[in-house]
């Protein structure tokens, strides 16, 4: 028997991982197979934020803080369009998974 909560969590986790790697990708490693796990450590927090009801703005702020803080990237306080796109897609895909519209 399948546990739906575990299944949804696993699907969200996988989708967050993909969006961070292919869309957010602040250090430009999406084309490198050897760097596929580069953003893994950020996935659990974002998954938690999604399940707690965070909106796109909160997620975008979190991604920006990772770039400027943890990664030490100089952004001069300006948030990139990639951050906003990733945050929007994270919310969208999370909702679609919960509605059963994405595998």
C-alpha positions in Angstrom: 0.0 0.0 0.0 1.4 3.4 -1.0 1.6 6.2 1.5 0.3 9.3 -0.3 2.0 11.8 2.0 5.4 10.2 1.4 4.7 10.0 -2.3 3.8 13.6 -2.6 6.8 14.6 -0.5 9.1 12.6 -2.7 7.6 14.1 -5.9 7.9 17.7 -4.5 11.4 17.0 -3.4 12.4 15.8 -6.8 10.7 18.7 -8.6 12.4 21.3 -6.3 15.7 19.7 -7.0 15.1 19.9 -10.8 13.9 23.5 -10.6 16.9 24.6 -8.5 19.3 22.9 -10.9 17.9 23.8 -14.3 16.1 27.1 -13.7 17.6 28.9 -10.6 21.2 27.7 -11.2 23.0 30.8 -9.9 26.5 29.4 -10.6 25.8 28.1 -14.1 26.3 24.4 -13.6 23.1 23.1 -15.2 25.0 21.8 -18.2 27.5 19.8 -16.2 26.5 16.2 -15.3 29.2 16.2 -12.6 27.5 19.1 -10.8 24.0 17.6 -10.6 24.0 17.6 -6.8 25.4 21.1 -6.5 22.1 22.5 -4.9 21.0 19.5 -3.0 21.6 21.0 0.4 19.0 23.7 -0.3 16.2 21.4 -1.3 14.9 20.3 2.1 14.4 23.9 3.4 12.5 24.9 0.2 10.3 21.8 0.4 9.5 22.7 4.0 8.7 26.2 3.0 6.3 25.0 0.3 4.5 22.6 2.7 4.2 25.4 5.2 2.5 27.6 2.7 5.3 30.1 1.7 4.5 32.3 -1.2 6.7 33.0 -4.2 8.0 36.2 -2.6 9.2 34.4 0.5 10.9 31.7 -1.6 12.5 34.3 -3.8 13.9 36.1 -0.7 15.2 32.8 0.5 16.9 32.0 -2.8 18.4 35.5 -2.9 19.7 35.1 0.6 21.4 31.9 -0.4 23.1 33.6 -3.3 24.3 36.6 -1.4 25.0 34.8 1.9 25.9 31.2 1.6 27.3 31.4 -1.9 28.8 34.8 -1.5 27.7 36.0 -4.9 27.7 39.7 -5.3 24.2 40.8 -6.3 24.3 44.4 -5.1 20.9 43.9 -3.5 19.3 43.2 -6.8 17.4 39.9 -7.3 17.9 38.2 -10.6 15.0 37.3 -12.9 16.1 33.6 -12.5 15.2 33.8 -8.8 11.7 35.1 -9.5 11.2 32.6 -12.2 12.4 29.7 -10.0 10.2 30.8 -7.1 7.1 31.1 -9.4 7.7 27.7 -10.8 8.3 26.1 -7.4 4.9 27.3 -6.2 3.2 26.3 -9.5 4.7 22.8 -9.6 4.0 22.3 -5.9 0.3 23.2 -6.4 0.1 21.0 -9.5 1.5 18.0 -7.6 -0.9 18.5 -4.8 -3.8 18.7 -7.3 -2.6 15.5 -9.0 -1.8 17.3 -12.2 1.9 16.3 -12.3 3.4 12.9 -11.9 
